[in-house]
């Protein structure tokens, strides 16, 4: 069982993500904003971070940069979620350090395919 940190300010999306991830056997922590998400990431060292890119206090871009610049979280895989889903947005996400970029509305099949690809086999 992997530990997944979900960072999203939309409670309905949080609930859907928690349900899908827990149904797949993962332990899930939730943060409502980028600042809280970073605090949890540095404290708990999750196996995977799933973050919205448009967040209060610190954006998903800020979160990714901070994770990739910290020795303890540098190699933590990150899945970005965003309503901005052009090829340019996807390219920018990958350049910023995202391992996967999933557009909103979320296709949970695509999301879980990425989750399973990024997490080590149990």
N, C-alpha and C positions, 0 to 999 in steps of 0.2 A: 504494500500500500504506500503510495506516494503522498507527500504533503504538497498541496497546491494552494497558492495564495491568489485570491481573486481581488482585483482592485477595480471597483466600478461604483459610481455615485448613483446609479439607477437601481433602486431596491428590487424592482421586478426582474431586471436582468441578473442581479445578484442571486436571487432566489432560483431562477432557472439554471444558472451556472452551478450553484451549489448542488441542486438536485441531480443534474446530469453527471457531475463529477463524483458525487457520493455514490450514485447508482453504479458507477464504473469502479467503485472500490477505493476511492481516494479520500484522504482527510483534507478538509477544506477550511481555510481561514479567509475572512473577508475584511476588506478595508473600504471605507467610503470616499477616501480622497488620496491623492498621491503622497502627501506627507505622512499620513497614517500607514499607507502601504509600504513606504520605505522603512519606517520604524519597525513594522512587523517583519519585513524581509530581512533586515539586519539582525533582528533579535531571534527569529525562528529558523532562518536559513531554509526556506522551502525548496522542494525539488523542482518546482515550476512556478512561474508567475504568469498569470493571465491578467492583462491590464487594458482598460479602456485608454484611449489616447487623449480624450477630452475630459480632464478631471479638475476639480477645484484644488486650490492651494499649490499643487505641483502637477504639471501635465504628465501624461504618459511618456512623453519625450524626456521630461526631466527625470522621471522614474527610471527609464531605461539607461540614461546616461549615468545616473548615480549607481545603479546596479553594476554596470559594466566597468565603472571606475573604482569599485571596491574589491579588494582582494578576496573577501569571503563570498561574494556573490557574482563575481566576474563570469563564472562559467554556468550560472543558473540560466536555463533556457527561459525565454520570454515569448509569449504569444500576445500580439497586439490586437485589440479590437477597435474598429473605427467605422463610423458612418462614411468617412472619406475613403473610398475604395477604388480609386483610379490606379492604373499601373504606376504612375509617378508616386502616389502615396505609398503603394506597396514597396517600391524601390527605396524610397526614403526610410521606411520602417526597417527594411533589411540593412541598409547602410548604418542606421542608428544602433543596430545590434539585436533586432528582433529575429527570432528563429522562425517565426511564422506570423502571418498577418491575415486576420479574418475580418471580412466586412460585416457591417450591420445592415439589415437585420441578420442575426447570427444563424448560419446553417450549422446546426449542432452536429450533424454527421461530419462535416468538414472540420469543425473544431475538435471533435474527439479523435478523428484520424490524426490530426496534428499532435494532440496530447499524447496519444499512444506512441507516435513516432519519436517524440522528444523525451519520454520518460524511459528509464532503464527497465528492462523486463523484471518482474517481481520474482 
